[in-house]
Amino acid sequence: MPNQEIDEKPYSESTRTKLDLFERYAREWLPVFLGSRIRYPEINICDFFSGSGADSAGSWGSPLLILKVVREYQQLINAKPVKVRVYLSDKSAAKISRLTERIKAEGLNSIPAEIECVSASFEDRFQQLQPTLLRREAANLLIVDQYGVKHLDNTFDAITRCPTTDFLAFVSSSWFQRFHSLPVVKRYRVEQPEAYHLAHLAAMDAYRQRLSRDQKYYLGGFSLKSGSNIYGVVFGSAHPLGMAKFLISAWKLDQTNGSANFDVAREGIFGNQNQPFLFESTPKKVEVFEDELERSIREGQCRDEMAIIELCFKHGVTPQHASPILKKLKKEGVHHAAWWVPDAGNHDQPRPLHPEL
């Protein structure tokens, strides 16, 4: 645990990156449920570690950023038969009091959503909201901005069983290395990574092992380096569209590997929206994906867009990354599809690569 509470000092660069990822995903996630066909009349966004809403310099934290995203879609929300609820909680009553004041001061209390600010521990609040999250008519986004992994560890199974529920959880991935002798880590049976920068990958493997064999569930991650420590974000969704949108958000932050705020692959290349590549080169991660995609299409293993999307998820790239290979193979006559980018929104009726067959 840090010596200071996170909102009692200016946010670090890694914290700002984490918050940027939270905001970007919320902005990708919300309009999915505001389309022409309303399948989920209830939309719930839960931030279980809201804090006071801002750092010591006044920079907004996750609860205010979430409300900001809701405000951006207020006209669409008002035009749809949906009810949006934002549940903000923290174990500190003083922080919740300051958060409530900030929401009013920023005019965010007038957005088209019910806002509920409650002082409660994560465990108590999650238990209170669990019946709501389990409702079939509800779409849910959970923010678990914890320290360590304890809270996600205790609720992971319950969260992944909630229908139409995506989550973003902050975890201290280096915890897996430093305290690997603890029973909670031994239970995962994950081999410790050879290098510290792979700690988050080990954490992701740990959570994947928690899923049942017949459970279709997508997990993603984004590593955050702060000093000598590696932290990160774990993402989860039962829907391929959720995973696709998470990868889109992550690749906007890290245009080299889509997985970190540093050169996680140690290839000497790294770039994001504000920083050019250090060297003109194609990341190995993308090259490996392209090689496997081309081989899979040529050998008939990928026959429609969902097969391609699943391969994208396996390699941690966006569906857009498939476009160069699809164009190349179309030109060579290997497939006859008229589309270049697979769409996870077509998961129920994926478009074939050979429509005439």
C-alpha positions in Angstrom: 0.0 0.0 0.0 1.2 3.5 -0.7 2.2 5.9 2.1 -0.2 8.5 0.8 -3.7 7.9 -0.4 -3.8 8.3 -4.2 -6.1 11.4 -4.1 -3.9 13.2 -1.6 -1.1 13.8 -4.2 -1.0 14.4 -7.9 -1.6 11.3 -10.0 1.5 9.6 -11.4 2.0 9.1 -15.1 1.0 5.5 -14.8 -2.2 6.4 -12.9 -3.1 8.9 -15.6 -2.6 6.2 -18.2 -4.8 3.8 -16.3 -7.5 6.4 -16.0 -7.2 7.2 -19.7 -7.8 3.5 -20.4 -10.8 3.4 -18.1 -12.3 6.5 -19.8 -11.6 5.2 -23.3 -13.2 1.9 -22.7 -16.3 3.5 -21.1 -16.6 5.7 -24.1 -16.4 2.6 -26.4 -18.7 0.5 -24.2 -21.7 2.7 -23.5 -23.0 3.4 -27.0 -23.1 -0.4 -27.7 -26.3 -0.4 -25.6 -27.8 2.7 -27.1 -28.3 1.5 -30.6 -31.5 1.2 -32.6 -32.4 -2.0 -30.9 -32.5 -1.8 -27.1 -31.8 -5.3 -25.7 -30.8 -4.1 -22.2 -33.1 -1.4 -20.7 -30.9 -1.2 -17.6 -27.3 0.1 -17.8 -25.3 -0.1 -14.6 -21.8 1.3 -14.1 -20.1 0.6 -10.8 -16.9 2.1 -9.5 -16.2 0.4 -6.2 -13.1 2.4 -5.3 -14.2 5.9 -6.2 -12.2 7.9 -3.7 -12.9 11.6 -3.6 -13.0 11.9 -7.4 -9.8 13.9 -8.0 -6.2 14.2 -7.0 -4.6 17.0 -5.1 -4.2 19.0 -8.3 -7.8 18.7 -9.2 -7.3 16.1 -12.0 -10.4 13.9 -12.4 -10.4 10.3 -11.2 -12.5 7.5 -12.5 -15.9 8.5 -11.0 -15.9 11.9 -12.6 -14.6 10.6 -15.9 -17.4 8.0 -15.9 -20.0 10.7 -15.4 -18.3 12.8 -18.1 -18.7 9.9 -20.6 -22.4 9.5 -19.6 -22.9 13.3 -20.2 -21.3 13.0 -23.7 -24.2 10.6 -24.6 -27.0 12.4 -22.8 -29.0 13.2 -26.0 -28.9 9.6 -27.1 -29.7 8.3 -23.6 -32.7 10.7 -23.3 -34.0 9.4 -26.7 -33.9 5.7 -25.7 -36.0 3.6 -23.3 -33.1 2.9 -21.0 -32.3 3.6 -17.4 -28.7 4.4 -16.6 -27.5 4.1 -13.0 -24.0 4.9 -11.8 -23.0 3.3 -8.4 -20.0 5.0 -6.8 -18.6 3.7 -3.5 -15.6 3.8 -1.2 -15.0 2.6 2.3 -14.1 6.2 3.4 -17.2 8.2 4.3 -15.1 11.4 4.1 -14.0 10.7 0.5 -17.6 9.9 -0.5 -18.7 13.3 1.0 -16.0 15.1 -1.0 -17.0 13.1 -4.1 -20.6 14.1 -3.8 -19.6 17.8 -3.5 -17.4 17.6 -6.5 -20.1 16.0 -8.6 -22.4 18.9 -7.8 -19.7 21.5 -8.3 -18.9 20.1 -11.8 -22.6 20.0 -12.7 -22.4 16.3 -13.2 -25.4 15.6 -11.0 -27.7 16.8 -13.9 -26.7 14.0 -16.4 -29.4 11.5 -17.5 -28.4 8.9 -14.9 -29.2 8.0 -11.3 -26.1 8.5 -9.3 -25.7 6.7 -6.0 -22.8 7.5 -3.8 -22.3 5.1 -0.8 -19.7 4.6 1.8 -19.1 0.9 1.9 -16.3 -1.7 1.6 -15.9 -3.4 -1.7 -17.1 -6.7 -0.4 -20.3 -5.3 1.1 -21.1 -3.1 -1.8 -20.6 -5.9 -4.4 -22.8 -8.2 -2.3 -25.5 -5.5 -2.2 -25.4 -4.9 -6.0 -25.0 -8.6 -7.1 -28.7 -9.2 -7.5 -28.8 -6.1 -9.8 -25.8 -7.3 -11.8 -27.3 -10.8 -12.3 -30.4 -9.4 -14.0 -30.8 -10.6 -17.6 -32.1 -7.2 -18.7 -29.0 -5.4 -17.4 -25.7 -4.4 -19.0 -23.0 -3.8 -16.5 -19.5 -2.2 -16.4 -17.5 -2.7 -13.2 -14.4 -0.7 -12.2 -12.4 -2.4 -9.5 -9.6 0.0 -8.9 -7.9 -1.8 -6.0 -4.4 -2.1 -4.7 -3.0 -5.6 -4.8 -5.3 -8.4 -6.1 -7.3 -9.4 -3.0 -10.6 -8.0 -4.0 -10.7 -9.2 -7.5 -9.4 -12.6 -6.3 -12.3 -12.9 -3.9 -15.0 -12.0 -6.4 -13.6 -13.1 -9.8 -15.8 -16.2 -10.1 -18.9 -14.2 -9.1 -18.1 -11.4 -11.6 -17.5 -13.7 -14.5 -20.9 -15.4 -13.9 -22.8 -12.1 -14.2 -24.4 -11.9 -17.7 -23.5 -9.0 -20.0 -20.9 -7.7 -17.5 -17.5 -6.3 -18.4 -14.9 -5.4 -15.8 -11.7 -3.4 -15.6 -9.6 -4.1 -12.5 -6.3 -2.5 -11.5 -3.9 -5.1 -10.0 -0.4 -5.0 -8.6 1.1 -7.6 -10.9 4.6 -7.6 -9.3 2.7 -8.9 -6.2 2.8 -12.3 -7.9 6.6 -12.2 -8.0 7.3 -10.7 -4.6 4.9 -12.8 -2.6 4.8 -16.0 -4.7 5.2 -18.2 -1.6 1.8 -17.1 -0.3 -1.0 -19.7 -0.6 -3.2 -17.4 -2.6 -0.6 -17.4 -5.4 0.4 -21.1 -5.0 -3.2 -21.9 -5.8 -2.8 -20.5 -9.2 0.0 -22.8 -10.1 1.6 -20.2 -12.4 5.3 -20.4 -13.1 7.0 -17.2 -12.2 8.1 -15.1 -15.2 11.8 -15.0 -16.1 11.8 -11.2 -16.3 10.0 -8.6 -14.2 8.3 -7.0 -17.3 6.4 -10.3 -17.8 4.8 -10.2 -14.4 1.4 -9.0 -15.8 1.3 -11.8 -18.3 1.7 -14.2 -15.4 -1.2 -12.5 -13.6 -3.3 -12.9 -16.7 -2.5 -16.6 -16.9 -3.6 -16.9 -13.2 -7.0 -15.5 -13.9 -7.5 -17.6 -17.0 -6.9 -20.7 -14.9 -9.9 -19.6 -12.8 -12.3 -20.0 -15.7 -14.1 -23.3 -16.2 -13.2 -25.3 -19.3 -16.6 -24.8 -20.9 -16.8 -21.1 -20.0 -16.5 -18.8 -23.0 -14.9 -15.7 -21.6 -12.4 -13.2 -22.8 -9.6 -11.7 -20.8 -7.2 -8.9 -21.7 -4.5 -6.9 -19.9 -2.5 -3.7 -20.0 0.8 -3.4 -18.1 1.8 -0.2 -16.4 5.3 0.6 -15.3 5.9 3.0 -12.4 9.5 3.2 -11.3 10.8 -0.4 -10.8 7.3 -1.8 -10.3 4.9 -3.3 -12.9 1.2 -2.9 -12.2 -1.6 -3.4 -14.7 -5.2 -3.6 -15.7 -7.1 -6.8 -16.1 -10.1 -6.7 -18.5 -12.9 -9.3 -18.7 -15.9 -9.8 -20.9 -18.1 -12.7 -22.0 -18.8 -11.0 -25.3 -16.3 -10.8 -28.2 -17.5 -7.2 -28.9 -16.3 -6.2 -25.5 -12.9 -7.7 -26.0 -12.6 -6.1 -29.4 -13.4 -2.7 -27.9 -10.9 -3.2 -25.1 -8.2 -4.0 -27.6 -9.1 -0.9 -29.6 -8.8 1.3 -26.5 -5.5 -0.4 -25.5 -3.9 0.0 -29.0 -4.8 3.7 -28.9 -2.6 4.1 -25.9 0.2 1.8 -27.1 0.4 1.7 -30.8 3.3 -0.8 -30.8 2.0 -3.7 -28.8 -1.4 -2.6 -27.4 -0.5 -3.9 -24.0 1.7 -1.5 -22.0 2.9 2.1 -21.3 6.5 0.9 -21.9 8.5 -1.2 -24.3 7.0 -4.4 -22.8 8.5 -6.7 -25.5 12.0 -5.1 -25.2 12.3 -4.8 -28.9 13.6 -1.2 -28.8 10.5 0.2 -30.4 7.7 1.9 -28.6 5.2 4.6 -29.5 1.8 5.9 -28.6 -0.4 8.8 -29.6 2.0 11.4 -28.2 5.4 9.7 -28.9 6.7 8.5 -32.3 8.4 5.1 -32.8 12.0 5.1 -31.7 12.8 3.0 -34.8 11.0 2.2 -38.0 10.2 -1.4 -37.5 7.2 -3.8 -37.3 6.7 -5.2 -33.8 7.3 -8.9 -33.6 3.9 -9.3 -32.0 2.2 -8.1 -35.2 4.5 -10.1 -37.5 3.7 -13.3 -35.6 0.0 -12.6 -35.8 0.1 -11.9 -39.5 2.1 -15.0 -40.2 -0.4 -17.2 -38.4 -3.4 -15.5 -39.9 -2.1 -16.0 -43.5 -1.2 -19.6 -42.8 -4.6 -20.3 -41.2 -6.5 -18.7 -44.1 -4.4 -20.6 -46.7 -4.9 -23.9 -44.9 -8.7 -23.3 -44.5 -8.6 -23.1 -40.7 -10.0 -19.5 -40.7 -13.2 -19.6 -42.8 -15.2 -16.7 -41.4 -14.7 -13.4 -39.6 -15.2 -14.9 -36.1 -12.4 -17.4 -36.6 -10.2 -14.4 -37.6 -11.4 -12.4 -34.6 -10.6 -15.3 -32.2 -7.1 -15.3 -33.7 -6.8 -11.6 -33.1 -7.8 -12.1 -29.5 -5.2 -14.9 -29.1 -2.5 -12.5 -30.2 -3.8 -9.4 -28.4 -4.3 -7.4 -31.6 -7.4 -5.6 -32.9 -9.6 -6.8 -35.8 -8.1 -3.9 -37.9 -4.7 -5.7 -37.8 -6.2 -8.4 -40.0 -6.8 -6.0 -42.8 -3.4 -6.1 -44.6 -3.4 -9.9 -44.8 -7.0 -10.0 -45.9 -6.3 -7.5 -48.7 -3.2 -9.4 -49.8 -4.9 -12.8 -49.9 -7.9 -11.3 -51.7 -5.6 -9.9 -54.4 -4.1 -13.4 -54.8 -7.5 -15.0 -55.1 -7.1 -17.0 -51.8 -10.5 -15.8 -50.5 -13.4 -13.9 -52.1 -14.8 -11.8 -49.2 -15.7 -8.2 -49.9 -14.7 -7.0 -46.4 -11.3 -6.1 -45.0 -11.9 -5.8 -41.3 -13.8 -8.5 -39.3 -16.5 -7.2 -37.1 -17.2 -8.8 -33.7 -20.7 -7.4 -33.9 -21.4 -10.1 -36.4 -20.6 -12.9 -33.9 -24.1 -14.5 -34.3 -23.9 -14.5 -38.1 -20.2 -14.1 -39.1 -19.5 -13.3 -42.7 -17.6 -16.1 -44.6 -14.3 -15.7 -46.5 -15.8 -17.8 -49.3 -19.4 -16.5 -49.6 -20.0 -18.6 -52.8 -19.5 -21.9 -50.9 
